[in-house]
């Protein structure tokens, strides 16, 4: 199933039709009232449209925004949107325009803009009352989520910081310097450096006592989070591994080789290979029993996590750089400077 601009126009026309029916009823009531005053008997009745609630009962499914339809488009960034992070009713977006923007997830209004005059923002994550951003000046900035004032700056990476994730008071960062660094979220001190990848570390995810890292060297490496030792290397992709996500003992990886691989986290064997994108897979997200993938082919694909069958395709106008899901809404950050919101 693909939702297009044409389909959205049809949905809008449906809504206008129902409003028109209500207005017809309203004008008919007015006409009948005047006829009664004149003693006329040729009255017209359209009672089924007497109230907006009647329209809702009769046409509810007809009016409801269909699944997999775009419901909003947030504009403000002046370059591509590289990362998204959600906290309560706030969506935070980072861009290569050297800004971090905060949006209200109910009204879609921009609430504030944090300007980073000299750095591009590549990744974001929240933890407690702190916002962490990974930047192209090799640093990680930590800010207060209420005031957005800077709390600390973490230095250690020798190239840009590409990915951040947090688990049990530890911050894990992947960098363009081929390393993974682990930081204490309370003291902000560096705990360890994991070395093994031979190219940039693009993505990280955690499950139980294991850290999974995807790299430009086409591999996924698995590390013990207690000993910081490498446990295994997953090989199979023939392009850079851009994104990882986990669900029910399954690891999903997206790659520049246009595929998504599904791995068993116990045996490390490949369970399935999902092939539908025509260019690299840049980002992944999970929602209930669905996997969402965004690609450099301008498409978002939605998959059933049990059967691995494609469910829907959402067409975009540019590369999909990042994805996140909250309350049946899918947010996509795009190379065309927009954030699109979809009903899923």
C-alpha positions as CSV (number, residue, x, y, z in Angstrom):
1,X,0.0,0.0,0.0
2,X,1.4,3.4,-1.0
3,X,0.0,6.7,0.1
4,X,0.5,9.6,-2.3
5,X,-0.4,13.3,-2.5
6,X,-3.3,12.2,-4.7
7,X,-4.6,10.0,-2.0
8,X,-4.2,12.7,0.6
9,X,-6.3,15.0,-1.7
10,X,-9.0,12.4,-1.8
11,X,-9.1,12.2,1.9
12,X,-9.4,16.0,2.1
13,X,-12.3,15.9,-0.4
14,X,-14.1,13.3,1.7
15,X,-14.0,15.6,4.7
16,X,-15.2,18.6,2.6
17,X,-18.1,16.4,1.3
18,X,-19.3,15.6,4.8
19,X,-19.1,19.2,5.9
20,X,-21.1,20.2,2.8
21,X,-23.8,17.7,3.8
22,X,-24.0,19.3,7.2
23,X,-24.3,22.8,5.7
24,X,-27.1,21.5,3.4
25,X,-29.0,20.3,6.4
26,X,-28.4,23.7,8.2
27,X,-29.8,25.6,5.2
28,X,-32.7,23.2,4.9
29,X,-33.7,23.8,8.5
30,X,-33.6,27.5,7.9
31,X,-35.7,27.2,4.8
32,X,-38.3,24.9,6.6
33,X,-38.5,27.5,9.5
34,X,-39.4,30.2,7.0
35,X,-41.9,28.0,5.3
36,X,-43.7,27.3,8.6
37,X,-44.0,31.0,9.2
38,X,-45.7,31.3,5.9
39,X,-47.9,28.3,6.6
40,X,-46.4,26.2,3.8
41,X,-46.5,22.4,4.0
42,X,-43.9,21.3,1.5
43,X,-41.1,20.9,4.0
44,X,-37.8,19.0,3.3
45,X,-36.3,16.7,6.0
46,X,-32.7,15.6,6.1
47,X,-32.5,14.7,9.8
48,X,-29.7,12.2,9.5
49,X,-27.4,15.2,9.2
50,X,-28.9,17.1,12.1
51,X,-25.8,17.3,14.2
52,X,-22.0,16.9,13.6
53,X,-22.1,13.9,16.0
54,X,-24.5,12.2,13.5
55,X,-22.0,12.8,10.7
56,X,-19.3,11.3,12.9
57,X,-21.5,8.2,13.6
58,X,-22.5,7.7,10.0
59,X,-19.2,8.7,8.3
60,X,-16.6,8.1,11.1
61,X,-14.6,5.4,9.2
62,X,-15.0,7.5,6.0
63,X,-13.6,10.6,7.7
64,X,-10.8,8.9,9.7
65,X,-7.3,9.6,8.4
66,X,-6.3,6.3,6.8
67,X,-3.3,4.3,8.1
68,X,0.0,5.1,6.5
69,X,-1.0,8.6,5.5
70,X,1.1,11.8,6.1
71,X,-0.6,14.0,8.6
72,X,1.9,16.9,9.0
73,X,5.1,18.4,7.6
74,X,7.4,20.3,9.9
75,X,9.6,23.0,8.3
76,X,12.3,25.1,9.9
77,X,15.6,23.4,9.3
78,X,17.7,24.9,6.5
79,X,19.7,21.7,5.8
80,X,19.0,18.0,6.1
81,X,17.5,16.6,9.4
82,X,20.1,14.1,10.7
83,X,18.5,12.9,14.0
84,X,15.3,12.8,16.1
85,X,14.6,12.2,19.7
86,X,11.3,12.1,21.6
87,X,10.7,13.1,25.2
88,X,7.1,13.4,26.6
89,X,5.3,15.8,24.3
90,X,8.4,17.2,22.7
91,X,10.2,16.1,19.5
92,X,13.8,17.3,19.3
93,X,15.5,17.4,15.9
94,X,19.1,18.0,15.0
95,X,20.4,19.1,11.7
96,X,23.4,19.8,9.6
97,X,22.2,23.4,9.6
98,X,23.9,23.7,13.0
99,X,20.7,23.8,15.0
100,X,18.7,21.7,17.4
101,X,14.9,22.4,17.2
102,X,12.2,21.5,19.7
103,X,8.6,20.8,18.5
104,X,5.3,20.3,20.3
105,X,4.1,16.8,19.2
106,X,0.4,17.8,19.7
107,X,0.3,21.2,17.9
108,X,3.4,20.6,15.7
109,X,4.6,24.1,16.5
110,X,8.3,24.9,16.9
111,X,8.9,25.7,20.6
112,X,12.6,26.7,20.5
113,X,15.7,26.7,18.5
114,X,19.2,26.0,19.8
115,X,21.9,27.4,17.6
116,X,25.3,25.6,17.4
117,X,27.2,28.2,15.3
118,X,30.2,26.1,14.5
119,X,29.0,22.5,14.6
120,X,26.7,20.2,12.8
121,X,24.6,17.8,14.9
122,X,24.6,14.1,13.9
123,X,22.9,12.3,16.7
124,X,20.7,13.0,19.8
125,X,19.4,11.0,22.8
126,X,17.6,11.8,26.1
127,X,18.3,10.5,29.5
128,X,16.6,11.7,32.7
129,X,16.7,15.5,32.5
130,X,19.6,15.7,30.0
131,X,19.8,16.0,26.2
132,X,22.9,14.6,24.6
133,X,24.1,15.6,21.1
134,X,26.9,14.1,19.1
135,X,28.6,16.6,16.8
136,X,31.0,17.0,13.9
137,X,33.6,18.8,16.1
138,X,34.3,15.4,17.8
139,X,32.4,16.4,21.0
140,X,29.3,15.3,22.9
141,X,27.3,18.2,24.3
142,X,25.1,17.7,27.4
143,X,22.2,20.1,28.0
144,X,19.4,20.5,30.4
145,X,16.1,19.4,28.9
146,X,14.1,22.3,30.5
147,X,16.4,25.2,29.9
148,X,18.7,23.6,27.3
149,X,21.6,25.3,29.0
150,X,24.9,23.4,28.5
151,X,25.8,21.1,31.4
152,X,29.0,19.6,30.1
153,X,31.0,18.7,27.0
154,X,32.6,15.3,26.6
155,X,35.9,15.1,24.6
156,X,37.7,12.0,23.6
157,X,36.7,11.1,20.0
158,X,39.2,12.2,17.4
159,X,36.6,12.4,14.6
160,X,32.8,13.2,14.5
161,X,30.4,11.5,16.9
162,X,27.8,9.6,14.8
163,X,25.7,7.7,17.3
164,X,24.6,7.8,20.9
165,X,22.7,5.5,23.1
166,X,22.3,5.1,26.9
167,X,21.8,2.1,29.1
168,X,22.1,1.8,32.9
169,X,23.9,5.1,33.6
170,X,26.3,4.5,30.8
171,X,26.5,6.6,27.6
172,X,27.8,4.7,24.5
173,X,29.1,6.8,21.6
174,X,30.1,5.6,18.1
175,X,32.5,7.8,16.1
176,X,34.1,8.4,12.8
177,X,37.4,7.5,14.5
178,X,36.3,3.7,14.3
179,X,35.9,3.6,18.1
180,X,33.1,3.1,20.6
181,X,33.5,5.1,23.8
182,X,31.7,4.5,27.1
183,X,31.0,7.3,29.5
184,X,29.6,7.6,33.1
185,X,26.3,9.7,32.8
186,X,26.8,11.0,36.4
187,X,30.5,12.0,36.5
188,X,30.8,12.4,32.7
189,X,34.1,10.5,32.8
190,X,35.2,8.1,30.1
191,X,35.0,4.5,31.3
192,X,36.4,2.6,28.3
193,X,37.2,2.6,24.6
194,X,36.2,-0.4,22.4
195,X,38.4,-0.9,19.4
196,X,37.9,-3.5,16.6
197,X,36.1,-1.8,13.8
198,X,38.2,-0.6,11.0
199,X,35.9,2.2,9.8
200,X,33.3,4.5,11.2
201,X,30.8,3.2,13.8
202,X,27.4,4.3,12.5
203,X,25.0,2.7,14.9
204,X,24.7,1.0,18.4
205,X,22.0,-0.9,20.2
206,X,21.9,-2.8,23.5
207,X,20.2,-6.0,24.7
208,X,20.7,-7.7,28.1
209,X,24.5,-7.6,28.6
210,X,25.4,-7.1,25.0
211,X,26.3,-4.1,22.9
212,X,25.8,-4.4,19.1
213,X,27.7,-2.0,16.8
214,X,27.3,-1.5,13.1
215,X,30.2,0.0,11.0
216,X,31.4,1.2,7.7
217,X,33.6,-1.9,7.6
218,X,30.4,-3.9,6.7
219,X,30.3,-5.8,10.0
220,X,28.3,-5.9,13.2
221,X,30.4,-6.5,16.3
222,X,29.0,-7.8,19.6
223,X,30.5,-6.7,22.9
224,X,30.1,-7.7,26.6
225,X,28.9,-4.6,28.4
226,X,30.5,-5.7,31.7
227,X,34.0,-6.8,30.5
228,X,34.0,-4.6,27.3
229,X,35.4,-7.6,25.4
230,X,34.3,-8.5,21.9
231,X,32.1,-11.6,21.8
232,X,31.4,-12.1,18.0
233,X,31.5,-10.5,14.6
234,X,28.4,-10.8,12.3
235,X,29.3,-10.9,8.6
236,X,26.9,-11.0,5.7
237,X,26.3,-7.4,4.6
238,X,28.3,-6.2,1.6
239,X,28.0,-2.5,2.4
240,X,28.3,-0.2,5.3
241,X,25.9,-1.1,8.2
242,X,24.0,2.2,8.9
243,X,21.3,1.1,11.4
244,X,20.4,-1.5,14.1
245,X,17.4,-2.3,16.2
246,X,16.4,-5.2,18.4
247,X,13.1,-7.0,19.2
248,X,12.3,-10.3,20.8
249,X,15.7,-12.0,20.3
250,X,16.0,-10.6,16.8
251,X,18.5,-8.1,15.6
252,X,17.6,-6.1,12.5
253,X,20.4,-4.4,10.5
254,X,20.1,-2.0,7.6
255,X,22.9,-1.5,5.1
256,X,24.2,0.4,2.1
257,X,23.9,-2.9,0.3
258,X,20.1,-2.2,0.1
259,X,19.1,-5.0,2.4
260,X,17.8,-5.5,5.9
261,X,19.1,-8.6,7.6
262,X,17.4,-10.3,10.5
263,X,19.7,-12.1,13.0
264,X,19.1,-14.6,15.8
265,X,20.7,-13.0,18.9
266,X,21.3,-16.4,20.5
267,X,22.9,-18.2,17.5
268,X,24.1,-15.1,15.5
269,X,22.7,-16.8,12.4
270,X,20.8,-14.9,9.6
271,X,17.1,-15.6,9.8
272,X,15.9,-13.6,6.8
273,X,17.1,-11.0,4.3
274,X,14.5,-8.3,3.4
275,X,14.9,-6.8,-0.1
276,X,12.7,-4.0,-1.3
277,X,14.8,-0.8,-1.1
278,X,16.6,0.1,-4.3
279,X,19.3,2.1,-2.5
280,X,20.9,2.0,0.9
281,X,18.9,1.5,4.1
282,X,19.6,4.4,6.4
283,X,17.4,4.0,9.4
284,X,15.1,1.5,11.2
285,X,12.4,1.7,13.8
286,X,10.0,-0.7,15.5
287,X,6.3,-0.3,16.3
288,X,4.3,-3.1,17.8
289,X,4.8,-6.0,15.3
290,X,6.0,-3.8,12.5
291,X,9.5,-2.9,11.3
292,X,9.9,0.5,9.6
293,X,12.8,1.2,7.3
294,X,13.9,4.4,5.7
295,X,16.2,4.5,2.7
296,X,18.3,6.5,0.3
297,X,15.7,5.6,-2.4
298,X,13.3,8.2,-0.8
299,X,11.0,5.4,0.5
300,X,9.8,4.2,3.9
301,X,8.9,0.5,3.9
302,X,6.8,-1.1,6.7
303,X,7.3,-4.9,7.3
304,X,5.6,-7.6,9.4
305,X,8.1,-8.8,12.0
306,X,6.6,-12.3,12.0
307,X,6.3,-13.0,8.3
308,X,8.8,-10.5,7.0
309,X,6.3,-9.5,4.3
310,X,6.0,-5.9,3.2
311,X,2.9,-4.1,4.5
312,X,3.1,-0.6,3.1
313,X,5.3,1.9,1.3
314,X,5.3,5.6,2.2
315,X,6.7,7.7,-0.6
316,X,9.0,10.7,0.2
317,X,10.7,13.3,-2.0
318,X,14.2,12.8,-0.6
319,X,16.5,10.6,1.4
320,X,15.2,9.4,4.8
321,X,17.9,10.2,7.3
322,X,16.2,9.1,10.6
323,X,13.0,7.6,12.0
324,X,11.3,7.5,15.4
325,X,7.8,6.3,16.5
326,X,5.5,7.5,19.3
327,X,1.8,7.0,19.9
328,X,1.0,5.6,16.4
329,X,2.9,8.5,14.8
330,X,6.0,7.9,12.7
331,X,8.4,10.8,12.4
332,X,10.9,10.9,9.6
333,X,13.8,13.4,9.3
334,X,14.7,14.0,5.7
335,X,17.4,15.3,3.4
336,X,15.0,17.9,2.0
337,X,15.1,19.8,5.4
338,X,11.6,18.6,6.5
339,X,10.2,16.3,9.3
340,X,7.3,14.4,8.0
341,X,4.7,12.8,10.4
342,X,2.7,9.8,9.4
343,X,-0.3,8.0,10.9
344,X,0.7,4.3,11.3
